[in-house]
Structures are given as C-alpha cells and as structure tokens.
C-alpha cells in the first residue's frame, strides 16, 4: 500500500485516528477539533500521513514557530558569540501515529519530514536554526535516536516533558 505525507486539507476526515492509549486522547482531540482551524489561520501547520488518494489521516505532525532561551542550552552552547536571549526555532508541537501503524517507522518518517521541511524551506529563508520538541518521558529515546539532544526536564500543568533539540545547521553540515 502506498502512503503520502501532505498538508492537512479541509476535506480530511479527522475522527478515526486511534492511538491506543487513553493518555494520548489530547492528540486525537487536537486533530479532530483544532488542527484545521489553526492550519488555516497559519498558527500551526499540520502534516498528515494518508493512504495515497485518501483523506483519512493515519498519523500527523504539527509544526509551529517558537523560540528557545539560550539559558536552556546550558553548557551545550550551540552558537558561540550569540548576543540575544533566545534562539529562533521551529517546534514539533505534536506527533501521533494510529495504533495500527505504531512500531513500523511512521513516527520516524514524520520526524524526518519535519527536519527536512525545516532545514530545506524554513531555515534558508528565516532565522531558524533549531527544531525542538517537548518529549513525553516514554519518547525521549525515540527522539534521541532521531538525533535530538535533551536540554532538560520541565513541567507544564500536570504534564512532565523533556525539551530536546536538533541543530539543523550542524545536521546539514554532516
């Protein structure tokens, strides 16, 4: 079966994504209730994995512009002589894969897509050097395997996460 990754479209049916874990319900709710509006209003861009010529997302990734405090990098100091307090970045804000496709490399493909999109189309035209993600504890290893480096643990509301980054400039140099 052939799949494609493309931008979320108005006609996409976003109600059937099954993530297999009650803790992931907010990811399904976002796709069902918010993703199209935010995409249309240019507040977040969501990209979906669908079967070729179909309109039912089987996985998705959402990207947003952000900034990361230089202090969060601590001793990692990725840019010498940078005199501002924040680095411009793109955040991989959400990533979800249908339970039937989990463990088959779909999430890794979406991360690769986000890295490529940011590195090839955003970084050359706007100040943006980093792709960041706020990883849930059980996904830290996944993001490390994809080249992300932990910056430290944080908590937002009742949700604990590890902020991680990949330096797109250095990634492209290798």
N, C-alpha and C positions, 0 to 999 in steps of 0.2 A: 504494500500500500504506500502511496506517495503522500508526503506531507509538505506543507509550506509554512513559513513564518512570514507574517504580514501585519500591517497596521490593523487595529481593531476597526471594524466597519459598522455603520448604523444597522445594517441588516443581520448582524451576527446574533445568533441565539445564545445568550449567556447564562441560561438557567440550568444546564445539565452537567456542569462540571462537578465531579465527585472527588473529593480529596482524601476520603477515608479516615479522617481524624477530626474529632469534634473541635480540637484546638485550632484547626485551620479554617473553621467556618468564616472568620472575618475576611479571609482571602476570597472565598466564594461570594460573600456578600458584597465586597468591593466590586468584583467583576459584574455582578448582577445589577447593582444599584447605582454605582458611581462612575465606573470606568468610562462609559461612553460620553457622559457629560463633561468629565474632566478632559478627556481626549479632544472633544470638540472645542472646548474653551481654552485649549493649549495650556492647561495647568498640569497635566500629566499625559504622557504618551504610552499607550498600552499596545503591545505587540502580541499576537496570538499565534499559536500553532494549531493548524486545522488540516484535515484531510484535503487533498487537492480538490478544488472547486466546491468545497463545502463551507458551511457558515457556523459550525458549532465548535467553539474553542475547546481544545483538549489540554491546553496549557497556555500560560501567559506570563509576560514580564512587563512591568511598568517602570518607566524612567522619568525622573524629574531633575530639574536643575537644583543645585544646593551649594553649600559652602561648608568647609571643614576648618575648624580652628587649628591654626598652626600648633598651638599647645597640645592638641590631642595626639600629635605625632611623637611628642616627647623626644627621646634620643634618636628616633628614626631619621629626623631632619632630611626629608627628601629633596629639598631645594635650598642650596646654600645662598645666603645673601637676600632672601626674600624679605622685604621690609613691611609687609602688611600682616594683619592679624588672622586673615582667613584665606584659604586656598579655594578657588572655584572648582567645582566638581559636578559630576552627574551621579545621582543616586539610583541604584537599582532598588526601587521602593517596594516592589512586590514581585514574587516569583511563585508560581503554583503549577503543579502538574497533576492531571487526573490520575486517580489511584491506579487505573488500569495500565498506565504508561510509566508509573514511577519505577525507578531502578533500571530503566532502559536507555539512559543517556539524554533524555529530553531536557531535563533541567540544565545539564551541562551545555547542550546546544543553545539554549536560551541565554545562558551567561556568555557564551562565545559570541552570540549575536549582539548582545548589549556591549561587549568590549569592542567588537568590530565597528558597530554603528557609532559609538562614541569616539573611537580612535580615528575613524576614516572621515566622518562627516561633521562632528561637533568640534573636536579638538583643533582641526586645521582652521576653523572659522570663528572660534570664540575662545576666550580664555578658559580653558578647562583641561586640567592635567590628570585628574584622578577620577576613577569610578569607585564609589563607596557603596557599602551595603551594611545594614544593621541586621546581623545574622542571629537567628534564634540559636540557643545553645546546641541543639542537636544538628545544626547545619554548618557549624564552624569548620569541621573537617572537609566538608564538601567544597566550601569556598577556598580553603587553603589549597586544596588540590587544583583549583582553578587559578591559582596564582595570587590570591588575596592575602594580605598580611594583617593580623589583628592589631588594632590600635588601643584596645582596652574595653572593659565591660562597662555597660551603662544600664540604666533602667528608665523606662518611660511609662508612667502609670504603674500598672502591675506587671508590665512585660520587661523581662530581662533580655538583653541582647549584647552581642559583641560587635562593635563597629570595626569594619575591616575595609581595606583599600587595595587597589591595584594602581600602580603608577603607569599610566598609559604611555608616557614619554619614554620611560625605560623599557617598557614592553615592546614598543615599536623599534627600539634600538637593537634589540636582540634578534 
